[in-house]
């Protein structure tokens, strides 16, 4: 299967930032969102400013389901909510069926976490600023409430 190539920028600490076109099942249009690669994060998160750009109102976000666990940040434990049926597009490749997590009233950033990364083998070339995601040969083990992601070419 064809790999997903993602152009990124990194700082002198090796932090990888990249952009993805994000589409929700509700508004059916893509918006560009900047993510930080965080393989140590259990969840892919999105900040509330980006959710606002995607057309989600505060009232709608308050009705989204809670995830059964909380996340620990540098300052405190926060309760995570999530939105399902999210698509991420990188060039001609699209990952469908993602969940993105968020926490109202926090500065939680947009992070690309292991819940999506576990579907891929990844290769990061810092010299060229390219990350390649190749679909793993074995399907990952899903946690309770997770549904499998689908990866497509959109040519």
C-alpha positions in Angstrom: 0.0 0.0 0.0 1.2 3.5 -0.8 2.7 5.4 2.1 1.4 8.8 3.3 4.1 11.5 3.0 3.8 14.4 5.3 5.9 17.5 5.0 6.9 18.9 8.5 8.9 21.5 10.2 10.9 20.8 13.3 12.7 22.8 15.9 16.2 22.2 17.3 14.7 19.8 19.9 13.4 17.5 17.1 9.7 18.5 17.6 7.7 17.6 14.5 4.9 20.0 13.5 2.8 19.4 10.4 -0.5 20.4 8.8 -3.5 18.1 8.0 -6.7 18.9 6.3 -9.4 17.9 8.8 -13.0 17.2 7.8 -15.8 16.4 10.1 -18.8 14.3 9.3 -21.0 17.3 10.2 -19.7 20.1 8.0 -18.3 18.1 5.1 -15.5 20.6 4.3 -11.8 20.4 5.0 -10.0 22.9 7.2 -6.2 23.1 7.7 -5.1 22.3 11.2 -1.5 22.3 12.6 -0.6 19.2 14.7 2.4 18.3 16.8 3.5 14.7 16.5 3.3 13.2 20.0 3.8 9.4 19.9 3.7 9.4 23.7 0.2 10.7 23.8 -2.5 8.1 23.9 -5.0 10.3 22.1 -5.1 12.6 19.1 -6.3 15.9 20.4 -7.5 19.1 18.9 -7.6 22.5 20.5 -10.9 24.4 20.9 -9.8 27.2 18.6 -9.4 24.7 15.8 -12.8 23.2 16.6 -14.2 26.7 16.3 -12.6 27.0 12.8 -14.2 23.7 11.9 -17.6 25.2 12.7 -18.3 23.7 16.1 -20.2 25.9 18.6 -19.5 25.9 22.3 -23.1 24.6 22.9 -22.5 21.6 20.5 -19.1 20.8 22.1 -20.7 20.7 25.6 -23.0 17.9 24.4 -20.1 15.7 23.1 -19.5 12.4 25.0 -16.8 12.2 27.6 -14.1 9.6 27.3 -14.1 7.2 30.2 -10.6 8.3 31.4 -9.0 11.6 32.0 -5.6 12.9 30.7 -2.9 14.3 32.8 -1.2 17.5 31.7 1.6 19.5 33.3 -0.9 21.4 35.5 -3.8 19.0 36.2 -6.1 16.1 35.2 -8.6 17.1 32.6 -11.7 15.4 31.4 -11.6 14.6 27.7 -14.6 14.8 25.3 -14.4 13.5 21.7 -15.8 13.9 18.3 -16.0 10.8 16.0 -16.1 10.4 12.3 -13.2 12.7 11.5 -11.1 12.5 8.3 -7.5 13.6 8.0 -6.2 14.3 4.5 -2.5 14.4 3.5 -2.2 15.1 -0.2 -4.0 12.3 -2.1 -4.3 10.1 1.0 -7.1 10.2 3.5 -7.5 8.5 7.0 -11.2 8.1 7.8 -13.0 7.3 11.0 -10.7 9.1 13.4 -11.7 10.4 16.8 -10.3 13.6 18.1 -10.3 14.5 21.7 -10.6 17.9 23.3 -11.1 19.5 26.7 -13.2 22.6 27.1 -11.7 25.5 29.0 -8.1 24.3 28.6 -5.1 25.1 26.5 -4.9 21.5 25.2 -3.0 21.6 21.9 -3.6 19.7 18.7 -1.5 16.6 19.0 -1.2 13.6 16.6 -1.1 10.7 19.1 -0.6 6.9 19.2 -4.3 6.1 18.7 -3.8 6.9 15.0 0.0 6.2 14.8 -0.5 2.6 15.9 -2.0 1.9 12.4 1.3 2.8 10.8 5.0 2.2 10.6 6.7 5.6 10.5 9.9 6.9 9.1 11.0 10.4 9.9 13.7 12.1 7.7 14.7 15.3 9.6 17.0 16.4 6.8 14.3 16.5 4.2 11.4 17.3 6.6 9.3 14.3 5.5 7.5 11.8 7.6 6.3 8.6 5.9 3.5 6.6 7.3 3.2 3.1 5.9 0.2 1.0 6.9 1.2 -1.7 9.4 0.8 -5.3 8.1 -1.1 -6.3 11.3 -4.2 -4.6 12.4 -3.7 -2.9 15.8 -5.4 -4.0 19.0 -8.4 -1.6 19.6 -9.3 -0.3 23.0 -12.9 -0.3 24.2 -15.1 2.0 22.1 -12.6 2.3 19.3 -13.6 1.6 15.7 -11.0 0.8 13.0 -9.6 3.5 10.8 -9.8 3.3 7.0 -7.0 4.6 4.8 -7.8 5.6 1.2 -6.2 7.1 -1.9 -8.2 9.9 -3.4 -7.0 10.0 -7.0 
